[in-house]
Amino acid sequence: MKNLVKSLLTQKNQKRTDANWATIYAGVDEHFIAICKFSLENEGIRTRTYNQKDSTYNAFGEIYLQVPTEEMDRAQNIVNSLHE
């Protein structure tokens, strides 16, 4: 059982740190991340999110917004303009 849990955690971390995707924003504000995601997709940039927030208390953890690495600079500029 211990090895199974370790294996599942390793797989989860590999997905989050996939070499083809870059995290451009991490935070707890679900509304801002939804706006960023919509804005990026509206510009033709694919996105994905990983919600690592605790489901019981909703007070711990963050949501990670990721884009393909080749779109990282353009996506970061878009998110920065929304954050101003």
N, C-alpha and C positions, 0 to 999 in steps of 0.2 A: 504493500500500500504506500509506503514511504517513497519508493522509487516511482510509482505512478504519479503521485503528487508532484514530485520533482520534475518529472518528464513534462507534465502539463504546464507547469510554471515556466519551464524552459521554452516550450513551444509558444506560449503567450508572449514572453519577452522577445523572442525572435520575430514575431509578427510586428511588434511595436517598434523594433529597431531594424526593420528590413532596409537593406542597403539602397533600394530603389526609391525609397520614400524618406522625406525629411520632415521633422517636426518644426513647424514655423510658429506655433503658438501653443502655450499650455496655461490653462487657467481654470477657474471654477464658475465663471459666469456663462451659463448655458445659452443665454440670449445673445451675448456678444459673439460666441462661437458660431451660433446659428446664422447670424448676420454675416460673419466672415465667410462661412461655408457657402452661403447663397451668393455672395459677391464674387467669390473665386470661381464658382461653377458658372456664374453668369458671364465671366470672362473666358470660359472654356478650359478652366483648370480643374482637373479631377481632384477630389478631396476624400479623405477618410478621417474618422475620429475614433479615438479610444477613450472610453469613459472609465476612469479608474477611481471615480468617487465612491465612497462607502455608501451602500444602498440602505443601510439601517439608519444612520444618523445624518447622512448627507453633509457632513462637516469635514471630512478628510478626503484627500486625494484630488486629482485634477483631471481635466479633459484635455486630450492632446489632439491638435489639429495637424494633419499631415498632408503633404502634396508630393507629387513625383519630384525627384531631385533636380531634374532638368528645368522645372518650373519654379524652383525655390526662390530665386531672386525676385522674379516678377510677382510671385504670390506674397512675399514678405513686404514688398512695396505697397501692395493693395491693402494688406492687413494694417500696416503702419499708418496709411492714410485714413483708415477707419478709426484708428485708435486716437487720433489727434483731436 
